[in-house]
Amino acid sequence: MLRRQVLTRLRHGVYALAELARSADPVRRHHLDLAAAVVSAREPIWTFGTSAALLYGMPLPFSVPSELHLARAPGLDERALIKPSRHRLVVPEARVVTGRVDIATCRVIDALPVVSPAVAAVSSASELQSSRWRIAVMDAAMWRGATIEELLDSIEIWRHLGGRTELLAAAERSRAGAQSVLETFSRLALMEQGLPEPTLQQPFYDDRGLIGYVDMWWPSLNVIGEADGAVKYHSREDLLKEKAREDRLRATGLRVVRWTHQEIESDPIRVAEQIRRASRDSRHM
């Protein structure tokens, strides 16, 4: 089957349908390689670091990690995992770390064992050079249920990964209400422009009931901020629903300022000034 190219070898004794491997996008291919590493290991291992972040759908500054990231419990033989593969073009090298894996907090995603969201975020952040990306991945972990206490505990447990000071600084600035990397970057950029820290995912109501949850809310400014991602609205119906939602918000006397990823990245000063101007206008209503 190998000669007829029906199967392709992922690791020694581990094969996949050749067409499946050829047609897999980079994310799916990383999943396949992780699965091959897990089933070929002679000991329990867990997806870790940026590989774990990928499984959780956490934001990363690249599409897929350049190598597999795995974790093992201490006291076990890892030679089978770090032995170089003879099939270098098929199987990326795996980076295996040893540490205290709390099995009770681990999960299974796509049949792959993976460390908890908190450990995934901390171990991913330890590999990232950008402070805002470290915060973004921790924000994503908190959105997925991790607590600040779990993040801090993970930093201490995995302190041998390095960068403890930077990780603690990122954890201190992480928040549970950011649904996307755009919202994280926007919050950080606007605070750098002197705006107060916004309340995230604030619910608003009118006489018809719940209007919705907003990305950001500055109560001292009486302004709502909405970060519009490229995939936030999938259809014309989505756009009409969002317009009706915004009309209801404005009818309560609130001001709404919207911006895109391009706007907050290229000119955060302008976005911050729009928010300040909206605040001044609301006082003159």
C-alpha positions in Angstrom: 0.0 0.0 0.0 3.0 2.3 0.6 4.4 1.4 -2.9 1.0 2.1 -4.5 0.8 5.4 -2.5 -2.5 4.4 -0.9 -0.9 4.9 2.5 1.8 7.4 3.7 4.0 6.8 6.8 3.7 9.4 9.5 5.9 7.6 12.0 7.3 4.2 12.4 4.3 1.9 12.5 1.8 4.7 12.1 0.2 5.4 8.7 -2.5 7.6 7.2 -4.4 7.5 3.9 -2.1 9.3 1.4 -5.0 11.3 -0.1 -6.1 12.5 3.4 -2.5 13.6 4.2 -2.1 15.3 0.8 -5.4 17.2 1.0 -5.1 18.3 4.6 -4.7 22.0 5.2 -1.8 23.0 7.5 -3.9 23.0 10.6 -5.4 19.5 9.9 -2.0 18.2 9.0 -0.6 19.4 12.3 -3.5 17.5 14.0 -2.5 14.3 12.0 1.1 14.6 13.0 0.1 15.1 16.7 -2.1 12.0 16.5 0.8 10.0 15.0 3.1 11.1 17.8 0.6 10.3 20.5 -0.3 6.8 19.3 3.3 5.9 18.7 4.5 7.0 22.1 5.4 4.3 24.6 4.1 6.5 27.5 1.3 9.0 28.2 1.9 12.3 26.5 -0.3 15.4 26.1 -0.5 18.1 23.5 1.2 21.2 24.9 2.4 24.8 24.0 1.3 26.3 20.7 0.1 22.9 19.5 -2.4 22.9 22.4 -3.3 26.5 21.7 -4.1 25.4 18.1 -6.4 22.6 19.3 -8.3 25.1 21.5 -8.6 27.6 18.7 -6.6 30.2 20.6 -5.0 33.0 18.6 -1.4 32.7 17.5 0.8 35.0 15.4 1.3 32.1 12.8 -1.0 29.6 11.2 0.6 26.5 12.7 3.6 25.8 14.9 6.8 24.8 13.1 7.1 21.6 15.2 5.0 19.5 17.5 4.8 20.5 21.1 4.2 17.7 23.7 4.4 17.3 27.4 5.2 14.2 29.5 5.1 13.5 33.2 8.5 13.3 35.0 10.3 10.1 35.6 9.4 8.5 32.2 11.6 7.5 29.3 11.2 10.0 26.5 13.8 8.5 24.1 11.0 7.2 21.8 9.7 10.7 21.4 12.9 12.6 20.7 14.5 10.0 18.5 15.0 11.6 15.1 12.7 10.2 12.4 14.0 8.9 9.2 11.1 10.5 7.4 12.0 14.1 8.0 9.8 15.5 5.2 6.7 13.8 6.6 7.1 14.1 10.3 8.2 17.4 11.9 10.5 17.1 14.9 8.7 17.1 18.2 9.6 19.3 21.2 8.9 17.4 24.3 9.0 19.0 27.8 8.7 17.4 31.2 6.6 18.8 33.9 3.8 18.2 36.4 0.8 17.4 34.3 -2.5 17.6 36.2 -4.5 14.8 34.5 -7.7 16.0 36.1 -7.6 19.3 34.3 -6.6 17.8 30.9 -9.1 17.5 28.1 -9.5 15.5 24.8 -10.0 17.5 21.6 -10.3 15.6 18.3 -9.3 12.4 20.1 -6.1 14.1 21.2 -5.1 14.5 24.9 -4.4 18.1 25.6 -3.4 20.1 28.7 -5.8 22.5 30.3 -6.6 25.9 28.7 -4.5 27.6 31.4 -1.5 25.5 30.8 -1.9 25.7 27.0 -2.0 29.5 27.3 1.0 29.8 29.6 3.1 27.3 27.7 2.2 29.0 24.4 2.9 32.5 25.8 6.4 31.4 26.9 7.2 30.8 23.3 6.0 34.2 22.0 8.1 37.3 21.7 5.3 39.9 21.6 3.8 41.0 24.9 0.4 41.7 23.3 0.3 38.2 21.8 1.1 36.7 25.2 -1.9 38.7 26.6 -4.1 37.6 23.7 -3.5 33.9 24.3 -4.2 34.3 28.0 -7.4 36.3 27.2 -8.4 33.4 25.0 -7.8 30.9 27.8 -10.0 32.9 30.2 -12.7 33.1 27.6 -12.6 29.3 27.5 -13.0 29.1 31.2 -9.6 29.5 32.7 -9.3 31.7 35.8 -6.5 34.2 36.7 -5.6 31.9 39.6 -5.1 29.0 37.2 -2.9 31.1 34.9 -0.8 32.1 37.9 -0.5 28.6 39.2 0.5 27.3 35.8 3.2 30.0 35.5 4.7 28.7 38.8 4.3 25.0 38.0 5.9 25.5 34.6 8.4 28.2 35.6 11.3 26.1 34.1 9.9 27.1 30.6 11.5 30.6 31.2 10.1 34.1 30.9 8.3 34.1 34.2 8.4 37.9 34.6 6.9 38.4 31.2 4.3 35.8 31.8 3.2 37.3 35.1 3.0 40.7 33.4 0.8 39.2 30.7 -1.4 37.4 33.2 -1.9 40.7 35.2 -3.2 42.4 32.0 -5.4 39.5 30.8 -9.2 39.7 31.0 -12.0 37.2 30.7 -14.2 39.1 28.3 -12.1 39.3 25.1 -13.7 37.1 22.5 -11.0 37.7 19.8 -7.5 38.8 19.3 -8.9 42.0 17.7 -10.7 42.8 21.0 -7.5 42.2 23.0 -5.3 44.3 20.7 -8.0 47.1 20.7 -8.2 47.2 24.5 -4.5 47.4 24.8 -4.0 50.0 22.1 -6.8 52.3 23.4 -5.5 52.2 26.9 -2.0 53.1 25.5 -3.8 56.2 24.1 -4.9 57.3 27.5 -8.4 55.9 27.6 -9.6 54.2 30.8 -9.8 50.4 30.8 -13.2 49.4 29.4 -15.7 47.0 30.8 -15.9 43.9 28.6 -19.1 42.1 27.5 -21.4 44.5 29.3 -25.1 43.6 28.8 -27.6 46.4 27.9 -31.4 46.4 28.1 -34.3 48.5 26.9 -38.1 48.2 27.5 -38.1 45.2 25.1 -35.5 43.3 27.1 -31.9 42.4 26.4 -30.4 44.3 23.6 -27.1 42.4 23.7 -23.6 42.3 25.0 -21.1 44.8 23.8 -17.4 44.4 23.2 -16.4 47.4 25.3 -18.1 49.9 27.5 -16.7 53.1 29.0 -19.2 54.1 31.7 -17.4 57.3 32.5 -17.5 58.3 28.8 -21.0 56.9 28.1 -19.5 55.2 25.0 -19.8 51.7 23.6 -16.9 50.3 21.5 -17.4 47.6 18.9 -14.4 45.9 17.2 -15.6 44.6 13.8 -13.7 41.5 12.7 -13.7 40.4 9.1 -15.9 37.3 9.8 -18.2 38.9 12.4 -21.0 39.3 9.8 -21.6 36.3 7.5 -24.6 37.5 5.6 -26.9 40.5 4.8 -29.2 39.2 7.6 -26.3 39.5 10.1 -25.7 43.1 9.0 -29.4 44.0 9.4 -29.6 42.4 12.8 -26.5 44.3 13.9 -28.0 47.6 12.6 -31.2 47.0 14.5 -29.2 46.2 17.6 -27.1 49.4 17.3 -30.3 51.5 16.8 -31.7 50.1 20.0 -28.4 51.0 21.8 -28.4 54.5 20.5 -32.1 55.0 21.4 -31.1 54.6 25.1 -28.8 57.6 24.7 -25.6 55.7 24.3 -22.9 56.5 21.7 -21.5 53.6 19.6 -18.0 53.8 18.0 -16.9 51.0 15.6 -13.5 50.2 14.2 -11.9 47.5 12.1 -8.6 45.6 12.6 -7.0 47.8 10.0 -8.1 51.0 11.7 -6.9 50.0 15.2 -3.6 48.7 13.9 -2.8 51.6 11.6 -4.2 54.6 13.5 -5.2 53.9 17.1 -4.9 57.7 17.8 -7.8 58.3 15.4 -9.9 55.6 17.0 -9.3 57.0 20.5 -10.2 60.5 19.3 -13.5 59.2 17.8 -14.3 57.7 21.2 -13.5 61.0 23.0 -15.6 62.9 20.5 -18.5 60.6 20.9 -18.3 61.1 24.7 -18.3 64.9 24.3 -21.3 64.7 21.9 -23.3 62.5 24.4 -22.9 65.2 27.1 -24.5 67.8 24.8 -27.6 65.7 24.0 
